[in-house]
Amino acid sequence: MLWTIFVVLVVLWLLGLISGHVIGGYIHVLLVIAIVVVLIRIIQGRKILK
């Protein structure tokens, strides 16, 4: 589930870079949040992929 959200955010972030700065900035913030969540799960030792 988390991996799916991460992939979707990466795709939306890339689209935001192409489409414009306003949408890209918002997507960039969401991407950073997703990366932080993934790193926290890795540090805690939880599996990301099922």
PDBQT receptor file of N, H, CA, C and O in Angstrom, charges set to zero:
ATOM      1  N   MET A   1       0.822  -1.190   0.000  1.00  0.00    +0.000 N 
ATOM      2  CA  MET A   1       0.000   0.000   0.000  1.00  0.00    +0.000 C 
ATOM      3  C   MET A   1       0.870   1.260   0.000  1.00  0.00    +0.000 C 
ATOM      4  O   MET A   1       0.656   2.165  -0.806  1.00  0.00    +0.000 OA
ATOM      5  N   LEU A   2       1.847   1.314   0.901  1.00  0.00    +0.000 N 
ATOM      6  H   LEU A   2       2.021   0.578   1.556  1.00  0.00    +0.000 HD
ATOM      7  CA  LEU A   2       2.723   2.475   0.967  1.00  0.00    +0.000 C 
ATOM      8  C   LEU A   2       3.549   2.608  -0.307  1.00  0.00    +0.000 C 
ATOM      9  O   LEU A   2       3.789   3.716  -0.787  1.00  0.00    +0.000 OA
ATOM     10  N   TRP A   3       3.977   1.483  -0.844  1.00  0.00    +0.000 N 
ATOM     11  H   TRP A   3       3.782   0.583  -0.454  1.00  0.00    +0.000 HD
ATOM     12  CA  TRP A   3       4.759   1.496  -2.079  1.00  0.00    +0.000 C 
ATOM     13  C   TRP A   3       3.933   2.056  -3.234  1.00  0.00    +0.000 C 
ATOM     14  O   TRP A   3       4.458   2.802  -4.061  1.00  0.00    +0.000 OA
ATOM     15  N   THR A   4       2.660   1.712  -3.300  1.00  0.00    +0.000 N 
ATOM     16  H   THR A   4       2.234   1.107  -2.628  1.00  0.00    +0.000 HD
ATOM     17  CA  THR A   4       1.769   2.215  -4.342  1.00  0.00    +0.000 C 
ATOM     18  C   THR A   4       1.614   3.732  -4.228  1.00  0.00    +0.000 C 
ATOM     19  O   THR A   4       1.676   4.444  -5.230  1.00  0.00    +0.000 OA
ATOM     20  N   ILE A   5       1.415   4.215  -3.017  1.00  0.00    +0.000 N 
ATOM     21  H   ILE A   5       1.365   3.637  -2.202  1.00  0.00    +0.000 HD
ATOM     22  CA  ILE A   5       1.292   5.653  -2.799  1.00  0.00    +0.000 C 
ATOM     23  C   ILE A   5       2.580   6.357  -3.217  1.00  0.00    +0.000 C 
ATOM     24  O   ILE A   5       2.537   7.420  -3.837  1.00  0.00    +0.000 OA
ATOM     25  N   PHE A   6       3.710   5.773  -2.882  1.00  0.00    +0.000 N 
ATOM     26  H   PHE A   6       3.745   4.909  -2.379  1.00  0.00    +0.000 HD
ATOM     27  CA  PHE A   6       4.994   6.352  -3.241  1.00  0.00    +0.000 C 
ATOM     28  C   PHE A   6       5.146   6.464  -4.752  1.00  0.00    +0.000 C 
ATOM     29  O   PHE A   6       5.572   7.503  -5.256  1.00  0.00    +0.000 OA
ATOM     30  N   VAL A   7       4.801   5.402  -5.479  1.00  0.00    +0.000 N 
ATOM     31  H   VAL A   7       4.454   4.558  -5.069  1.00  0.00    +0.000 HD
ATOM     32  CA  VAL A   7       4.919   5.404  -6.948  1.00  0.00    +0.000 C 
ATOM     33  C   VAL A   7       3.985   6.444  -7.554  1.00  0.00    +0.000 C 
ATOM     34  O   VAL A   7       4.378   7.168  -8.469  1.00  0.00    +0.000 OA
ATOM     35  N   VAL A   8       2.751   6.527  -7.057  1.00  0.00    +0.000 N 
ATOM     36  H   VAL A   8       2.431   5.938  -6.315  1.00  0.00    +0.000 HD
ATOM     37  CA  VAL A   8       1.799   7.508  -7.568  1.00  0.00    +0.000 C 
ATOM     38  C   VAL A   8       2.318   8.927  -7.336  1.00  0.00    +0.000 C 
ATOM     39  O   VAL A   8       2.209   9.779  -8.218  1.00  0.00    +0.000 OA
ATOM     40  N   LEU A   9       2.878   9.182  -6.162  1.00  0.00    +0.000 N 
ATOM     41  H   LEU A   9       2.967   8.489  -5.446  1.00  0.00    +0.000 HD
ATOM     42  CA  LEU A   9       3.410  10.512  -5.873  1.00  0.00    +0.000 C 
ATOM     43  C   LEU A   9       4.596  10.855  -6.765  1.00  0.00    +0.000 C 
ATOM     44  O   LEU A   9       4.749  12.005  -7.177  1.00  0.00    +0.000 OA
ATOM     45  N   VAL A  10       5.434   9.871  -7.066  1.00  0.00    +0.000 N 
ATOM     46  H   VAL A  10       5.309   8.937  -6.731  1.00  0.00    +0.000 HD
ATOM     47  CA  VAL A  10       6.568  10.122  -7.958  1.00  0.00    +0.000 C 
ATOM     48  C   VAL A  10       6.063  10.490  -9.350  1.00  0.00    +0.000 C 
ATOM     49  O   VAL A  10       6.571  11.427  -9.967  1.00  0.00    +0.000 OA
ATOM     50  N   VAL A  11       5.072   9.761  -9.845  1.00  0.00    +0.000 N 
ATOM     51  H   VAL A  11       4.660   9.000  -9.344  1.00  0.00    +0.000 HD
ATOM     52  CA  VAL A  11       4.512  10.050 -11.172  1.00  0.00    +0.000 C 
ATOM     53  C   VAL A  11       3.876  11.437 -11.188  1.00  0.00    +0.000 C 
ATOM     54  O   VAL A  11       4.086  12.204 -12.127  1.00  0.00    +0.000 OA
ATOM     55  N   LEU A  12       3.098  11.766 -10.153  1.00  0.00    +0.000 N 
ATOM     56  H   LEU A  12       2.926  11.143  -9.389  1.00  0.00    +0.000 HD
ATOM     57  CA  LEU A  12       2.466  13.079 -10.091  1.00  0.00    +0.000 C 
ATOM     58  C   LEU A  12       3.500  14.188  -9.967  1.00  0.00    +0.000 C 
ATOM     59  O   LEU A  12       3.324  15.273 -10.521  1.00  0.00    +0.000 OA
ATOM     60  N   TRP A  13       4.574  13.916  -9.242  1.00  0.00    +0.000 N 
ATOM     61  H   TRP A  13       4.717  13.035  -8.791  1.00  0.00    +0.000 HD
ATOM     62  CA  TRP A  13       5.637  14.900  -9.100  1.00  0.00    +0.000 C 
ATOM     63  C   TRP A  13       6.291  15.179 -10.445  1.00  0.00    +0.000 C 
ATOM     64  O   TRP A  13       6.554  16.332 -10.786  1.00  0.00    +0.000 OA
ATOM     65  N   LEU A  14       6.553  14.125 -11.207  1.00  0.00    +0.000 N 
ATOM     66  H   LEU A  14       6.339  13.188 -10.930  1.00  0.00    +0.000 HD
ATOM     67  CA  LEU A  14       7.154  14.307 -12.529  1.00  0.00    +0.000 C 
ATOM     68  C   LEU A  14       6.214  15.075 -13.453  1.00  0.00    +0.000 C 
ATOM     69  O   LEU A  14       6.657  15.928 -14.222  1.00  0.00    +0.000 OA
ATOM     70  N   LEU A  15       4.925  14.776 -13.381  1.00  0.00    +0.000 N 
ATOM     71  H   LEU A  15       4.565  14.083 -12.756  1.00  0.00    +0.000 HD
ATOM     72  CA  LEU A  15       3.950  15.533 -14.174  1.00  0.00    +0.000 C 
ATOM     73  C   LEU A  15       3.909  16.989 -13.733  1.00  0.00    +0.000 C 
ATOM     74  O   LEU A  15       3.754  17.885 -14.563  1.00  0.00    +0.000 OA
ATOM     75  N   GLY A  16       4.045  17.227 -12.454  1.00  0.00    +0.000 N 
ATOM     76  H   GLY A  16       4.171  16.500 -11.780  1.00  0.00    +0.000 HD
ATOM     77  CA  GLY A  16       4.056  18.587 -11.934  1.00  0.00    +0.000 C 
ATOM     78  C   GLY A  16       5.258  19.378 -12.410  1.00  0.00    +0.000 C 
ATOM     79  O   GLY A  16       5.157  20.580 -12.656  1.00  0.00    +0.000 OA
ATOM     80  N   LEU A  17       6.393  18.712 -12.541  1.00  0.00    +0.000 N 
ATOM     81  H   LEU A  17       6.475  17.735 -12.341  1.00  0.00    +0.000 HD
ATOM     82  CA  LEU A  17       7.577  19.397 -13.057  1.00  0.00    +0.000 C 
ATOM     83  C   LEU A  17       7.368  19.825 -14.503  1.00  0.00    +0.000 C 
ATOM     84  O   LEU A  17       7.879  20.859 -14.933  1.00  0.00    +0.000 OA
ATOM     85  N   ILE A  18       6.616  19.028 -15.245  1.00  0.00    +0.000 N 
ATOM     86  H   ILE A  18       6.201  18.189 -14.895  1.00  0.00    +0.000 HD
ATOM     87  CA  ILE A  18       6.370  19.333 -16.647  1.00  0.00    +0.000 C 
ATOM     88  C   ILE A  18       5.269  20.386 -16.791  1.00  0.00    +0.000 C 
ATOM     89  O   ILE A  18       5.374  21.287 -17.623  1.00  0.00    +0.000 OA
ATOM     90  N   SER A  19       4.204  20.270 -15.972  1.00  0.00    +0.000 N 
ATOM     91  H   SER A  19       4.119  19.538 -15.296  1.00  0.00    +0.000 HD
ATOM     92  CA  SER A  19       3.017  21.111 -16.166  1.00  0.00    +0.000 C 
ATOM     93  C   SER A  19       3.151  22.511 -15.590  1.00  0.00    +0.000 C 
ATOM     94  O   SER A  19       2.612  23.453 -16.171  1.00  0.00    +0.000 OA
ATOM     95  N   GLY A  20       3.832  22.685 -14.497  1.00  0.00    +0.000 N 
ATOM     96  H   GLY A  20       4.270  21.920 -14.025  1.00  0.00    +0.000 HD
ATOM     97  CA  GLY A  20       3.935  24.034 -13.958  1.00  0.00    +0.000 C 
ATOM     98  C   GLY A  20       4.471  24.052 -12.542  1.00  0.00    +0.000 C 
ATOM     99  O   GLY A  20       4.573  23.017 -11.883  1.00  0.00    +0.000 OA
ATOM    100  N   HIS A  21       4.811  25.242 -12.087  1.00  0.00    +0.000 N 
ATOM    101  H   HIS A  21       4.728  26.083 -12.622  1.00  0.00    +0.000 HD
ATOM    102  CA  HIS A  21       5.441  25.376 -10.780  1.00  0.00    +0.000 C 
ATOM    103  C   HIS A  21       4.450  25.294  -9.629  1.00  0.00    +0.000 C 
ATOM    104  O   HIS A  21       4.807  24.822  -8.550  1.00  0.00    +0.000 OA
ATOM    105  N   VAL A  22       3.217  25.739  -9.829  1.00  0.00    +0.000 N 
ATOM    106  H   VAL A  22       2.926  26.122 -10.706  1.00  0.00    +0.000 HD
ATOM    107  CA  VAL A  22       2.250  25.747  -8.736  1.00  0.00    +0.000 C 
ATOM    108  C   VAL A  22       1.887  24.322  -8.337  1.00  0.00    +0.000 C 
ATOM    109  O   VAL A  22       1.965  23.961  -7.163  1.00  0.00    +0.000 OA
ATOM    110  N   ILE A  23       1.493  23.522  -9.307  1.00  0.00    +0.000 N 
ATOM    111  H   ILE A  23       1.429  23.815 -10.261  1.00  0.00    +0.000 HD
ATOM    112  CA  ILE A  23       1.139  22.127  -9.024  1.00  0.00    +0.000 C 
ATOM    113  C   ILE A  23       2.383  21.345  -8.630  1.00  0.00    +0.000 C 
ATOM    114  O   ILE A  23       2.331  20.497  -7.740  1.00  0.00    +0.000 OA
ATOM    115  N   GLY A  24       3.497  21.627  -9.288  1.00  0.00    +0.000 N 
ATOM    116  H   GLY A  24       3.540  22.316 -10.012  1.00  0.00    +0.000 HD
ATOM    117  CA  GLY A  24       4.748  20.927  -9.006  1.00  0.00    +0.000 C 
ATOM    118  C   GLY A  24       5.220  21.140  -7.580  1.00  0.00    +0.000 C 
ATOM    119  O   GLY A  24       5.760  20.221  -6.963  1.00  0.00    +0.000 OA
ATOM    120  N   GLY A  25       5.023  22.340  -7.047  1.00  0.00    +0.000 N 
ATOM    121  H   GLY A  25       4.584  23.086  -7.548  1.00  0.00    +0.000 HD
ATOM    122  CA  GLY A  25       5.418  22.622  -5.674  1.00  0.00    +0.000 C 
ATOM    123  C   GLY A  25       4.618  21.811  -4.682  1.00  0.00    +0.000 C 
ATOM    124  O   GLY A  25       5.171  21.283  -3.717  1.00  0.00    +0.000 OA
ATOM    125  N   TYR A  26       3.318  21.706  -4.908  1.00  0.00    +0.000 N 
ATOM    126  H   TYR A  26       2.868  22.135  -5.691  1.00  0.00    +0.000 HD
ATOM    127  CA  TYR A  26       2.444  20.935  -4.024  1.00  0.00    +0.000 C 
ATOM    128  C   TYR A  26       2.788  19.456  -4.081  1.00  0.00    +0.000 C 
ATOM    129  O   TYR A  26       2.867  18.792  -3.048  1.00  0.00    +0.000 OA
ATOM    130  N   ILE A  27       2.992  18.942  -5.283  1.00  0.00    +0.000 N 
ATOM    131  H   ILE A  27       2.929  19.481  -6.123  1.00  0.00    +0.000 HD
ATOM    132  CA  ILE A  27       3.345  17.533  -5.449  1.00  0.00    +0.000 C 
ATOM    133  C   ILE A  27       4.723  17.272  -4.838  1.00  0.00    +0.000 C 
ATOM    134  O   ILE A  27       4.956  16.203  -4.274  1.00  0.00    +0.000 OA
ATOM    135  N   HIS A  28       5.628  18.229  -4.945  1.00  0.00    +0.000 N 
ATOM    136  H   HIS A  28       5.438  19.098  -5.404  1.00  0.00    +0.000 HD
ATOM    137  CA  HIS A  28       6.960  18.056  -4.380  1.00  0.00    +0.000 C 
ATOM    138  C   HIS A  28       6.897  17.895  -2.862  1.00  0.00    +0.000 C 
ATOM    139  O   HIS A  28       7.612  17.072  -2.290  1.00  0.00    +0.000 OA
ATOM    140  N   VAL A  29       6.044  18.678  -2.219  1.00  0.00    +0.000 N 
ATOM    141  H   VAL A  29       5.463  19.346  -2.685  1.00  0.00    +0.000 HD
ATOM    142  CA  VAL A  29       5.875  18.557  -0.768  1.00  0.00    +0.000 C 
ATOM    143  C   VAL A  29       5.326  17.171  -0.418  1.00  0.00    +0.000 C 
ATOM    144  O   VAL A  29       5.793  16.544   0.532  1.00  0.00    +0.000 OA
ATOM    145  N   LEU A  30       4.349  16.695  -1.171  1.00  0.00    +0.000 N 
ATOM    146  H   LEU A  30       3.969  17.204  -1.943  1.00  0.00    +0.000 HD
ATOM    147  CA  LEU A  30       3.794  15.359  -0.916  1.00  0.00    +0.000 C 
ATOM    148  C   LEU A  30       4.851  14.275  -1.127  1.00  0.00    +0.000 C 
ATOM    149  O   LEU A  30       4.901  13.299  -0.379  1.00  0.00    +0.000 OA
ATOM    150  N   LEU A  31       5.688  14.448  -2.137  1.00  0.00    +0.000 N 
ATOM    151  H   LEU A  31       5.647  15.241  -2.745  1.00  0.00    +0.000 HD
ATOM    152  CA  LEU A  31       6.746  13.475  -2.401  1.00  0.00    +0.000 C 
ATOM    153  C   LEU A  31       7.752  13.434  -1.254  1.00  0.00    +0.000 C 
ATOM    154  O   LEU A  31       8.184  12.358  -0.840  1.00  0.00    +0.000 OA
ATOM    155  N   VAL A  32       8.115  14.579  -0.753  1.00  0.00    +0.000 N 
ATOM    156  H   VAL A  32       7.764  15.453  -1.089  1.00  0.00    +0.000 HD
ATOM    157  CA  VAL A  32       9.053  14.631   0.368  1.00  0.00    +0.000 C 
ATOM    158  C   VAL A  32       8.453  13.938   1.589  1.00  0.00    +0.000 C 
ATOM    159  O   VAL A  32       9.150  13.208   2.293  1.00  0.00    +0.000 OA
ATOM    160  N   ILE A  33       7.166  14.164   1.843  1.00  0.00    +0.000 N 
ATOM    161  H   ILE A  33       6.600  14.758   1.271  1.00  0.00    +0.000 HD
ATOM    162  CA  ILE A  33       6.503  13.493   2.961  1.00  0.00    +0.000 C 
ATOM    163  C   ILE A  33       6.524  11.978   2.766  1.00  0.00    +0.000 C 
ATOM    164  O   ILE A  33       6.782  11.233   3.711  1.00  0.00    +0.000 OA
ATOM    165  N   ALA A  34       6.252  11.521   1.537  1.00  0.00    +0.000 N 
ATOM    166  H   ALA A  34       6.042  12.127   0.769  1.00  0.00    +0.000 HD
ATOM    167  CA  ALA A  34       6.262  10.084   1.255  1.00  0.00    +0.000 C 
ATOM    168  C   ALA A  34       7.653   9.492   1.464  1.00  0.00    +0.000 C 
ATOM    169  O   ALA A  34       7.781   8.391   1.999  1.00  0.00    +0.000 OA
ATOM    170  N   ILE A  35       8.682  10.200   1.053  1.00  0.00    +0.000 N 
ATOM    171  H   ILE A  35       8.579  11.094   0.618  1.00  0.00    +0.000 HD
ATOM    172  CA  ILE A  35      10.046   9.694   1.233  1.00  0.00    +0.000 C 
ATOM    173  C   ILE A  35      10.394   9.611   2.714  1.00  0.00    +0.000 C 
ATOM    174  O   ILE A  35      11.036   8.655   3.150  1.00  0.00    +0.000 OA
ATOM    175  N   VAL A  36       9.976  10.604   3.485  1.00  0.00    +0.000 N 
ATOM    176  H   VAL A  36       9.454  11.381   3.132  1.00  0.00    +0.000 HD
ATOM    177  CA  VAL A  36      10.234  10.577   4.924  1.00  0.00    +0.000 C 
ATOM    178  C   VAL A  36       9.552   9.376   5.571  1.00  0.00    +0.000 C 
ATOM    179  O   VAL A  36      10.140   8.705   6.420  1.00  0.00    +0.000 OA
ATOM    180  N   VAL A  37       8.307   9.104   5.168  1.00  0.00    +0.000 N 
ATOM    181  H   VAL A  37       7.830   9.649   4.478  1.00  0.00    +0.000 HD
ATOM    182  CA  VAL A  37       7.577   7.962   5.725  1.00  0.00    +0.000 C 
ATOM    183  C   VAL A  37       8.281   6.653   5.370  1.00  0.00    +0.000 C 
ATOM    184  O   VAL A  37       8.406   5.765   6.214  1.00  0.00    +0.000 OA
ATOM    185  N   VAL A  38       8.738   6.533   4.128  1.00  0.00    +0.000 N 
ATOM    186  H   VAL A  38       8.636   7.254   3.443  1.00  0.00    +0.000 HD
ATOM    187  CA  VAL A  38       9.450   5.319   3.711  1.00  0.00    +0.000 C 
ATOM    188  C   VAL A  38      10.735   5.156   4.516  1.00  0.00    +0.000 C 
ATOM    189  O   VAL A  38      11.042   4.055   4.971  1.00  0.00    +0.000 OA
ATOM    190  N   LEU A  39      11.487   6.236   4.696  1.00  0.00    +0.000 N 
ATOM    191  H   LEU A  39      11.237   7.131   4.327  1.00  0.00    +0.000 HD
ATOM    192  CA  LEU A  39      12.726   6.150   5.471  1.00  0.00    +0.000 C 
ATOM    193  C   LEU A  39      12.471   5.779   6.925  1.00  0.00    +0.000 C 
ATOM    194  O   LEU A  39      13.233   5.009   7.510  1.00  0.00    +0.000 OA
ATOM    195  N   ILE A  40      11.412   6.314   7.512  1.00  0.00    +0.000 N 
ATOM    196  H   ILE A  40      10.792   6.940   7.037  1.00  0.00    +0.000 HD
ATOM    197  CA  ILE A  40      11.072   5.960   8.893  1.00  0.00    +0.000 C 
ATOM    198  C   ILE A  40      10.746   4.480   8.998  1.00  0.00    +0.000 C 
ATOM    199  O   ILE A  40      11.171   3.810   9.940  1.00  0.00    +0.000 OA
ATOM    200  N   ARG A  41       9.992   3.967   8.029  1.00  0.00    +0.000 N 
ATOM    201  H   ARG A  41       9.647   4.510   7.264  1.00  0.00    +0.000 HD
ATOM    202  CA  ARG A  41       9.658   2.532   8.058  1.00  0.00    +0.000 C 
ATOM    203  C   ARG A  41      10.899   1.669   7.890  1.00  0.00    +0.000 C 
ATOM    204  O   ARG A  41      11.015   0.619   8.521  1.00  0.00    +0.000 OA
ATOM    205  N   ILE A  42      11.831   2.105   7.039  1.00  0.00    +0.000 N 
ATOM    206  H   ILE A  42      11.736   2.958   6.526  1.00  0.00    +0.000 HD
ATOM    207  CA  ILE A  42      13.071   1.341   6.849  1.00  0.00    +0.000 C 
ATOM    208  C   ILE A  42      13.889   1.350   8.143  1.00  0.00    +0.000 C 
ATOM    209  O   ILE A  42      14.410   0.315   8.559  1.00  0.00    +0.000 OA
ATOM    210  N   ILE A  43      13.997   2.506   8.769  1.00  0.00    +0.000 N 
ATOM    211  H   ILE A  43      13.574   3.347   8.431  1.00  0.00    +0.000 HD
ATOM    212  CA  ILE A  43      14.760   2.617  10.016  1.00  0.00    +0.000 C 
ATOM    213  C   ILE A  43      14.144   1.775  11.113  1.00  0.00    +0.000 C 
ATOM    214  O   ILE A  43      14.863   1.170  11.909  1.00  0.00    +0.000 OA
ATOM    215  N   GLN A  44      12.823   1.726  11.166  1.00  0.00    +0.000 N 
ATOM    216  H   GLN A  44      12.239   2.217  10.520  1.00  0.00    +0.000 HD
ATOM    217  CA  GLN A  44      12.131   0.936  12.205  1.00  0.00    +0.000 C 
ATOM    218  C   GLN A  44      12.177  -0.556  11.902  1.00  0.00    +0.000 C 
ATOM    219  O   GLN A  44      11.853  -1.372  12.765  1.00  0.00    +0.000 OA
ATOM    220  N   GLY A  45      12.579  -0.923  10.680  1.00  0.00    +0.000 N 
ATOM    221  H   GLY A  45      12.842  -0.261   9.979  1.00  0.00    +0.000 HD
ATOM    222  CA  GLY A  45      12.716  -2.321  10.342  1.00  0.00    +0.000 C 
ATOM    223  C   GLY A  45      11.453  -2.984   9.830  1.00  0.00    +0.000 C 
ATOM    224  O   GLY A  45      11.378  -4.211   9.777  1.00  0.00    +0.000 OA
ATOM    225  N   ARG A  46      10.467  -2.198   9.454  1.00  0.00    +0.000 N 
ATOM    226  H   ARG A  46      10.529  -1.200   9.497  1.00  0.00    +0.000 HD
ATOM    227  CA  ARG A  46       9.223  -2.766   8.924  1.00  0.00    +0.000 C 
ATOM    228  C   ARG A  46       9.381  -3.018   7.442  1.00  0.00    +0.000 C 
ATOM    229  O   ARG A  46      10.136  -2.329   6.755  1.00  0.00    +0.000 OA
ATOM    230  N   LYS A  47       8.650  -4.028   6.952  1.00  0.00    +0.000 N 
ATOM    231  H   LYS A  47       8.037  -4.587   7.510  1.00  0.00    +0.000 HD
ATOM    232  CA  LYS A  47       8.681  -4.319   5.535  1.00  0.00    +0.000 C 
ATOM    233  C   LYS A  47       7.847  -3.294   4.790  1.00  0.00    +0.000 C 
ATOM    234  O   LYS A  47       6.746  -2.945   5.216  1.00  0.00    +0.000 OA
ATOM    235  N   ILE A  48       8.383  -2.811   3.668  1.00  0.00    +0.000 N 
ATOM    236  H   ILE A  48       9.277  -3.095   3.322  1.00  0.00    +0.000 HD
ATOM    237  CA  ILE A  48       7.651  -1.859   2.839  1.00  0.00    +0.000 C 
ATOM    238  C   ILE A  48       6.781  -2.628   1.838  1.00  0.00    +0.000 C 
ATOM    239  O   ILE A  48       5.608  -2.310   1.642  1.00  0.00    +0.000 OA
ATOM    240  N   LEU A  49       7.372  -3.631   1.221  1.00  0.00    +0.000 N 
ATOM    241  H   LEU A  49       8.325  -3.889   1.380  1.00  0.00    +0.000 HD
ATOM    242  CA  LEU A  49       6.638  -4.424   0.234  1.00  0.00    +0.000 C 
ATOM    243  C   LEU A  49       6.104  -5.679   0.889  1.00  0.00    +0.000 C 
ATOM    244  O   LEU A  49       6.770  -6.284   1.729  1.00  0.00    +0.000 OA
ATOM    245  N   LYS A  50       4.899  -6.069   0.502  1.00  0.00    +0.000 N 
ATOM    246  H   LYS A  50       4.358  -5.578  -0.181  1.00  0.00    +0.000 HD
ATOM    247  CA  LYS A  50       4.342  -7.320   1.022  1.00  0.00    +0.000 C 
ATOM    248  C   LYS A  50       4.575  -8.446   0.076  1.00  0.00    +0.000 C 
ATOM    249  O   LYS A  50       4.172  -9.576   0.351  1.00  0.00    +0.000 OA
TER     250      LYS A  50
